[in-house]
């Protein structure tokens, strides 16, 4: 029989209970110093997210898993191809608040332009900094060094908002987070700087905790950054159940023959519903419950969870402005206008626009030629002249040279078209080209302009060595170019790359530099600008307007619009867009594209009004006053005016050493 433990006296029992109390108190005290588990971003949003008025926000179910990917340590990159009205900005706002409160980091947010960056700071970020959960750990005082318009500093981290339209915004900054906002709206890359999206993502390569995210409405198929990023990721789509048959399915706009949004009456909808893949009719009132029971499914699971990419569009949103009836009404309003329909596809469906349009009507362009402009005379606003040469070996051979003038607001004008007949193998043909590009042109206001650069097409293999040899004789002036459908997302020109050259049987390693032109994007831009209407009643010409002077021939005008973009189906079930010629000759189009690419490479799109003013002579350039020579000391006419002042360089756009 086991012995009973000795009976404790009352003082002994009190002592044991006292020891337990001390141990419990010690445990509680130590727990205060233990790291607290961080909540998921979805939990944080449900408890703390607010709108601009300070009212609480209830996230939609489809937002919650997207939000949790931001705080998942296994996810290094996130991409969201989206429409408007789906609340992606709210997720990013909440993540900024989360960072400040729980996980300080160095965060970079890139907007399309510096103006957009300042607007984002005022309208989207500033309200977040006033959330109660943020103010518990950080106070952003007005007019304080730590609270600038595009730079916010807090304990352990900072947030900088930058514009992708300035190369300086990508230099001398290293971050942990990089966020690309509306990256399909970023400017095109130049050969010197590279694509802004790629430059941005390089800013956190050295961070041991790097995280990158991009959210954007797509624009043009084949040229969309967010499309490319989505394809590289897990390709997740939202599947929701039909409330009647339970079938899990994606929501689609549809074409009226299968699943999709339906409405009545057709011309002026007053009622809309969704038809399930099995034919069930679903009411708008069921949308919330469908999303609550929905799930994200990856179509490219190999990228999960390292790079999660999501596609979401307005039909899933519970915003009143995204009701199925509103979407139907939007479509009916824009269906007959290609430009408005493109906006609907981008902003409402969250899809890239697949260009199928025909070329602009040449007769309309021919009829709208400028009566105040004459062939051979650059316009008064011209600050930059660029030549482009297309090499033709047919009919005995010829060189087609076009001179293009560029000015502020991306405007351009044909100045002159010059044909040089002669065999491509005959050196006298190239001598004639030397003479043609070496002359100067007198502008409408009397200024003398010379060519800044000349691009020459090297694409024809039979003529390539002759082109290379001519370009080699004019370094830093002649640019041998070759066209490709695309050279990188957002890039107009890439390179240069060194090419071997054979002259008189002698092979020269790295004998000439070759630039590659992204022709598809530039053709789309040109056709967009050619579609602009000529202003009336003294209104200003729009940005990007293309001027054709009196004297432009009908043949040249036809060549300018000699291609159209078509979509072709491939054997693997996919499709791609290609440019297809509609007539035999297209030299004018090629030359226009090459000249524009050179202008982009020179940075003309980023020149300020003051820089253009200097080229146009409308802004006076301050020069140092001459200093009187010391007594007994002569001053050479070629010497600088005073010690330490370098001789003024020639303007490369108005003069050039031959």
Order of alpha helices (4+ residues) and beta strands (2+ residues): alpha-alpha-alpha-beta-alpha-beta-alpha-alpha-alpha-beta-beta-beta-beta-alpha-beta-alpha-beta-beta-beta-beta-beta-alpha-beta-beta-alpha-alpha-alpha-beta-beta-beta-beta-alpha-beta-beta-beta-alpha-beta-beta-beta-alpha-beta-beta-alpha-beta-beta-alpha-alpha
